[in-house]
Amino acid sequence: MDRVDKILAQWRKERPDLDTEAMGIMGRLKRLTTHLAREVEQVLQRHGLSSSAFDVLATLRRSGAPYRLSPGDLLSMTMVSSGTMTNRIDQLEKAGLVERILNPDDRRSVLIALTEAGLVAVEGAAGAHVANQQRLMQAFSAEEKAELDALLRKFLATFE
């Protein structure tokens, strides 16, 4: 029994009229999110990055050379508020990992670009991050990973 099973057992005892099947699934997803976030954060911290900093740097990196995006494009790809994104960019700029440059297509706007130091940081962290993700999923066979991915994709589609 895991902790969620214990919670469900308490509900069954106290409120046998409640159908707690969804509660069990949601509780396990929430607990897994917490555990996985902690594991990811530890690996990224070894590379001098937080998960939020890595999120921005990785978004810029995977956009392809010359590794620059508008703040709006960054915002749409990272699922955070505009205030949060501005703060992240400010912190990364102070750390010398990104820079604001004038948009050559529209001088009234700026683009957020990886600096050389930012590219080095994200390149080093990306390999470790992917290896860590593989390690975290090693309990599953290839077939189980495919099945889990399909189920999660279906569930996510109900929201997106």
Disulfide bonds with the S-S distance in Angstrom:
none
